[in-house]
Amino acid sequence: MNVVRQSGTGVFSMNGREWSLLVACLLAVVIFSVASPHYATPGNAVTVLRNSVELLLIGLGMTLLLAMGGIDVSIGIVMGL
């Protein structure tokens, strides 16, 4: 009898490669924060969030579309408008 054991199947489960990317990003933020006093400011965080809203919305829309089984490759043209 074979027993299949699932570990790390939750929503927030990550493997070693994903953890290393997260650690690398956090390390980059710490290094840039120490190197420049103007990097880790609330104003800079707001600017980054404002500039990434379009990509976030397009990514969420594409995720929903692909999850429903549809494929739409026209996203580059639509974003270019």
N, CA, C and O of each residue as an XYZ file, in Angstrom:
324
protein
N       0.840     -1.174      0.000
C       0.000      0.000      0.000
C       0.887      1.239      0.000
O       1.787      1.376      0.829
N       0.626      2.113     -0.916
C       1.395      3.349     -1.017
C       0.666      4.460     -0.289
O      -0.537      4.653     -0.462
N       1.393      5.168      0.509
C       0.825      6.300      1.233
C       1.432      7.566      0.662
O       2.650      7.744      0.655
N       0.574      8.430      0.189
C       1.031      9.703     -0.352
C       0.908     10.735      0.744
O      -0.161     10.938      1.320
N       2.000     11.370      1.015
C       2.028     12.362      2.080
C       2.277     13.724      1.472
O       3.281     13.936      0.793
N       1.367     14.643      1.713
C       1.516     15.990      1.176
C       1.993     16.914      2.284
O       1.412     16.976      3.367
N       3.035     17.609      1.989
C       3.514     18.605      2.945
C       3.705     19.912      2.208
O       4.162     19.933      1.065
N       3.357     20.984      2.858
C       3.531     22.288      2.250
C       2.579     22.550      1.105
O       2.979     23.124      0.093
N       1.329     22.144      1.240
C       0.373     22.367      0.162
C      -0.548     23.529      0.459
O      -1.524     23.735     -0.263
N      -0.272     24.287      1.487
C      -1.117     25.424      1.823
C      -0.898     26.590      0.875
O      -0.056     26.542     -0.022
N      -1.663     27.617      1.091
C      -1.596     28.795      0.232
C      -0.236     29.474      0.340
O       0.297     29.944     -0.665
N       0.326     29.531      1.524
C       1.573     30.257      1.738
C       2.783     29.333      1.838
O       3.823     29.748      2.350
N       2.676     28.111      1.369
C       3.817     27.204      1.441
C       4.813     27.545      0.334
O       4.425     27.822     -0.801
N       6.085     27.522      0.677
C       7.137     27.849     -0.289
C       8.223     26.792     -0.207
O       8.478     26.228      0.857
N       8.859     26.529     -1.339
C       9.982     25.605     -1.342
C      11.280     26.390     -1.143
O      11.247     27.607     -0.957
N      12.407     25.708     -1.181
C      13.689     26.355     -0.921
C      14.036     27.454     -1.900
O      14.610     28.474     -1.518
N      13.692     27.253     -3.161
C      14.002     28.262     -4.179
C      13.219     29.548     -3.928
O      13.764     30.644     -4.063
N      11.951     29.419     -3.566
C      11.132     30.601     -3.300
C      11.597     31.313     -2.030
O      11.583     32.542     -1.970
N      12.004     30.555     -1.024
C      12.527     31.182      0.190
C      13.805     31.960     -0.108
O      14.018     33.047      0.430
N      14.654     31.397     -0.967
C      15.906     32.092     -1.280
C      15.636     33.393     -2.028
O      16.354     34.372     -1.825
N      14.616     33.429     -2.890
C      14.261     34.676     -3.570
C      13.736     35.709     -2.585
O      14.061     36.892     -2.688
N      12.928     35.269     -1.633
C      12.410     36.184     -0.618
C      13.541     36.752      0.233
O      13.567     37.950      0.515
N      14.464     35.905      0.637
C      15.603     36.361      1.441
C      16.473     37.322      0.634
O      16.951     38.318      1.177
N      16.685     37.041     -0.650
C      17.490     37.929     -1.493
C      16.835     39.296     -1.636
O      17.522     40.316     -1.598
N      15.521     39.331     -1.800
C      14.818     40.619     -1.910
C      14.904     41.405     -0.607
O      15.159     42.609     -0.618
N      14.691     40.724      0.508
C      14.787     41.409      1.800
C      16.208     41.900      2.067
O      16.397     42.982      2.623
N      17.192     41.119      1.677
C      18.585     41.532      1.838
C      18.893     42.760      0.989
O      19.608     43.655      1.438
N      18.365     42.815     -0.229
C      18.567     43.983     -1.089
C      17.935     45.225     -0.472
O      18.524     46.305     -0.518
N      16.749     45.085      0.103
C      16.095     46.229      0.753
C      16.930     46.722      1.926
O      17.095     47.929      2.104
N      17.454     45.810      2.721
C      18.279     46.207      3.873
C      19.556     46.898      3.403
O      19.940     47.922      3.967
N      20.210     46.366      2.396
C      21.458     46.964      1.899
C      21.204     48.359      1.341
O      21.953     49.290      1.636
N      20.146     48.511      0.530
C      19.847     49.824     -0.036
C      19.405     50.810      1.034
O      19.671     52.007      0.917
N      18.736     50.330      2.069
C      18.311     51.215      3.155
C      19.505     51.754      3.926
O      19.513     52.914      4.337
N      20.506     50.918      4.121
C      21.709     51.353      4.832
C      22.546     52.265      3.943
O      23.130     53.233      4.428
N      22.610     51.967      2.651
C      23.453     52.731      1.732
C      22.910     54.126      1.449
O      23.689     55.059      1.251
N      21.595     54.284      1.427
C      21.006     55.580      1.096
C      19.962     55.956      2.138
O      19.040     55.182      2.395
N      20.094     57.129      2.737
C      19.108     57.532      3.749
C      17.744     57.877      3.152
O      16.761     57.975      3.886
N      17.671     58.061      1.834
C      16.405     58.436      1.201
C      15.663     57.238      0.620
O      14.624     57.411     -0.017
N      16.178     56.027      0.828
C      15.572     54.845      0.216
C      14.355     54.354      1.001
O      13.282     54.179      0.424
N      14.504     54.136      2.274
C      13.423     53.573      3.092
C      12.630     54.685      3.763
O      12.653     54.829      4.986
N      11.938     55.459      2.963
C      11.098     56.530      3.495
C       9.646     56.240      3.136
O       9.380     55.539      2.160
N       8.714     56.766      3.907
C       7.297     56.564      3.569
C       6.942     57.125      2.197
O       6.130     56.538      1.482
N       7.532     58.240      1.824
C       7.257     58.822      0.514
C       7.697     57.918     -0.625
O       7.001     57.803     -1.634
N       8.844     57.280     -0.471
C       9.329     56.356     -1.491
C       8.433     55.128     -1.571
O       8.163     54.634     -2.666
N       7.971     54.631     -0.440
C       7.069     53.475     -0.439
C       5.759     53.802     -1.143
O       5.237     52.978     -1.895
N       5.224     54.994     -0.906
C       3.983     55.409     -1.567
C       4.199     55.524     -3.072
O       3.337     55.124     -3.854
N       5.334     56.063     -3.478
C       5.641     56.189     -4.906
C       5.731     54.820     -5.573
O       5.200     54.627     -6.667
N       6.390     53.882     -4.929
C       6.508     52.531     -5.486
C       5.132     51.884     -5.602
O       4.832     51.251     -6.614
N       4.297     52.034     -4.583
C       2.953     51.454     -4.629
C       2.093     52.097     -5.711
O       1.353     51.402     -6.408
N       2.182     53.399     -5.855
C       1.404     54.079     -6.900
C       1.835     53.654     -8.296
O       1.001     53.514     -9.190
N       3.124     53.451     -8.484
C       3.625     53.077     -9.807
C       3.360     51.616    -10.158
O       3.430     51.244    -11.329
N       3.060     50.790     -9.170
C       2.857     49.368     -9.453
C       1.390     48.963     -9.504
O       1.092     47.781     -9.672
N       0.472     49.905     -9.363
C      -0.952     49.577     -9.358
C      -1.402     49.002    -10.693
O      -2.151     48.025    -10.713
N      -0.965     49.580    -11.811
C      -1.402     49.094    -13.119
C      -0.977     47.653    -13.346
O      -1.773     46.832    -13.803
N       0.275     47.344    -13.029
C       0.751     45.975    -13.216
C       0.031     45.004    -12.292
O      -0.244     43.868    -12.678
N      -0.275     45.438    -11.082
C      -1.003     44.589    -10.144
C      -2.394     44.263    -10.672
O      -2.816     43.108    -10.627
N      -3.107     45.262    -11.168
C      -4.455     45.033    -11.687
C      -4.442     44.149    -12.932
O      -5.296     43.275    -13.081
N      -3.485     44.371    -13.817
C      -3.388     43.536    -15.014
C      -3.021     42.105    -14.629
O      -3.552     41.152    -15.198
N      -2.129     41.955    -13.679
C      -1.757     40.616    -13.223
C      -2.912     39.877    -12.575
O      -3.082     38.677    -12.792
N      -3.709     40.582    -11.781
C      -4.874     39.943    -11.164
C      -5.895     39.530    -12.217
O      -6.475     38.447    -12.137
N      -6.112     40.392    -13.198
C      -7.034     40.046    -14.275
C      -6.569     38.844    -15.078
O      -7.371     37.972    -15.413
N      -5.278     38.791    -15.388
C      -4.739     37.656    -16.136
C      -4.794     36.377    -15.309
O      -5.028     35.298    -15.853
N      -4.582     36.488    -13.999
C      -4.676     35.315    -13.139
C      -6.080     34.747    -13.156
O      -6.260     33.534    -13.261
N      -7.075     35.613    -13.055
C      -8.467     35.170    -13.098
C      -8.786     34.530    -14.446
O      -9.440     33.489    -14.502
N      -8.329     35.144    -15.517
C      -8.583     34.621    -16.857
C      -7.953     33.244    -17.051
O      -8.601     32.333    -17.566
N      -6.705     33.087    -16.645
C      -6.028     31.804    -16.805
C      -6.591     30.748    -15.872
O      -6.619     29.569    -16.227
N      -7.044     31.143    -14.682
C      -7.637     30.187    -13.751
C      -8.953     29.637    -14.286
O      -9.316     28.499    -13.987
N      -9.665     30.430    -15.071
C     -10.922     29.970    -15.657
C     -10.688     29.135    -16.910
O     -11.639     28.591    -17.472
N      -9.458     29.024    -17.351
C      -9.147     28.183    -18.497
C      -9.044     28.926    -19.808
O      -8.848     28.305    -20.852
N      -9.171     30.220    -19.781
C      -9.053     30.999    -21.011
C      -7.622     31.447    -21.225
O      -6.849     31.571    -20.276
N      -7.282     31.684    -22.459
C      -5.946     32.178    -22.778
C      -6.109     33.443    -23.598
O      -6.762     33.432    -24.642
N      -5.526     34.516    -23.138
C      -5.609     35.790    -23.841
C      -4.195     36.345    -23.956
O      -3.577     36.696    -22.951
N      -3.695     36.421    -25.164
C      -2.328     36.896    -25.373
C      -2.286     38.351    -25.812
O      -1.225     38.847    -26.191
N      -3.412     39.043    -25.769
C      -3.450     40.426    -26.231
C      -3.154     41.425    -25.122
O      -3.358     42.623    -25.318
N      -2.687     40.982    -23.982
C      -2.493     41.878    -22.840
C      -1.421     42.923    -23.127
O      -1.530     44.052    -22.649
N      -0.396     42.579    -23.888
C       0.640     43.556    -24.226
C       0.102     44.689    -25.066
O       0.483     45.843    -24.868
N      -0.771     44.382    -25.996
C      -1.370     45.410    -26.847
C      -2.306     46.293    -26.037
O      -2.311     47.513    -26.194
N      -3.097     45.671    -25.171
C      -4.042     46.435    -24.354
C      -3.299     47.349    -23.401
O      -3.705     48.496    -23.217
N      -2.220     46.874    -22.787
C      -1.461     47.706    -21.856
C      -0.763     48.841    -22.588
O      -0.568     49.913    -22.016
N      -0.387     48.628    -23.837
C       0.270     49.665    -24.618
C      -0.641     50.819    -24.989
O      -0.163     51.900    -25.335
N      -1.952     50.605    -24.922
C      -2.892     51.671    -25.265
C      -2.895     52.663    -24.192
O      -3.619     53.656    -24.270
